[in-house]
Amino acid sequence: MAKCAVCDRAVHFGNNVSHSHRRSNKMWRANVQHVKVKVNGAAKKMYVCTSCLRSGKVERA
């Protein structure tokens, strides 16, 4: 479950490129944490990325 509930940040796909320029698949996962968050005054557990936590888009409960 690597998807932010606030900004929908999820995995990104690309290529590993070796020195000889051979390519293999690579996946970048979002840094998503399972945290207690205040939603409409009530505490709720959500998956939130760390950039949303640091920027103040979400308030911890």
VENKA-V544100 format. One record per run of one state. SS is the DSSP state (~ for helix, > for strand, _ for the rest). FROM is the first residue (numbers start at 1). TO is the last residue. If there is no record, write none. Layout:
BEGIN
SS/FROM/TO + SS/FROM/TO
END
This chain:
BEGIN
_/1/11 + >/12/17 + _/18/22 + >/23/28 + _/29/31 + >/32/39 + _/40/41 + >/42/49 + ~/50/55 + _/56/59 + >/60/60 + _/61/61
END
